[in-house]
Amino acid sequence: MKYRNLSLLWDKRDTINVYMGDRRWELSVRKSNKRTTTTITAGWRELRSNLALEIGDLCVFEWKNETIRNFNMSVFRDIAPV
């Protein structure tokens, strides 16, 4: 709920920064017309490719430095047998 409330502070179309170690990605986000959901509209493919994310990997975004547009990210790889 804390992050949903945080996203309410974003503009209808906005940019957030995601950090992992010394790397940073800019992700464009857009709110729905009713502003009840937020979608990443650009930048995700580059992040996914750079980190070689696979289906089943879990990305956790943590609020960074109490700013409304900066997040640290951790990745937990899917280790379930195929």
Disulfide bonds with the S-S distance in Angstrom:
none
